[in-house]
Amino acid sequence: MKSTTKRTQRDYSLAFKLAVVDQVEKGEMTYKQAQLRYGIQGRSTVLTWLRKYGHLNWTKGSLTPTRLGDAMPYTSTPQTPEQRIKELEQQLEDTKLKADFFEAVVHVMDRDYG
């Protein structure tokens, strides 16, 4: 028979929090499953991390992207063509930076590991 002891409050590293948030947002597990798997005691701890560090809006029960570049922002007034062009140019620049980064990672991995 397994004996359970109540744990005291733990401090989690930022890397750990971000890893848990990433797994939940990718759909690998629910926040409750993450809580059980990693022994996170607080009921709302993982949800707090999702609200603070996540890419999705966890505040009203809806899962909508909240960070710039993740989705088109909803505005009450329609965008002018110039605003839309500027927004799309920014998204294109962000995508190019990500592509350059991933190409550099592949190059390093190829060089180091063949």
Secondary structure as the mmCIF struct_conf table of DSSP 4:
data_model
#
loop_
_struct_conf.conf_type_id
_struct_conf.id
_struct_conf.beg_label_comp_id
_struct_conf.beg_label_asym_id
_struct_conf.beg_label_seq_id
_struct_conf.end_label_comp_id
_struct_conf.end_label_asym_id
_struct_conf.end_label_seq_id
HELX_LH_PP_P HELX_LH_PP_P1 LYS A 6 GLN A 9
HELX_RH_AL_P HELX_RH_AL_P1 LEU A 14 GLU A 25
TURN_TY1_P TURN_TY1_P1 LYS A 26 GLY A 27
BEND BEND1 GLU A 28 MET A 29
HELX_RH_AL_P HELX_RH_AL_P2 TYR A 31 TYR A 38
TURN_TY1_P TURN_TY1_P2 GLY A 39 GLY A 39
BEND BEND2 ARG A 43 SER A 44
HELX_RH_AL_P HELX_RH_AL_P3 THR A 45 TYR A 53
BEND BEND3 HIS A 55 HIS A 55
STRN STRN1 LEU A 56 ASN A 57
BEND BEND4 THR A 59 GLY A 61
STRN STRN2 THR A 64 PRO A 65
BEND BEND5 ARG A 67 ARG A 67
STRN STRN3 LEU A 68 LEU A 68
TURN_TY1_P TURN_TY1_P3 GLY A 69 ASP A 70
STRN STRN4 ALA A 71 ALA A 71
HELX_LH_PP_P HELX_LH_PP_P2 MET A 72 TYR A 74
BEND BEND6 SER A 76 THR A 77
HELX_LH_PP_P HELX_LH_PP_P3 PRO A 78 THR A 80
HELX_RH_AL_P HELX_RH_AL_P4 PRO A 81 TYR A 113
#
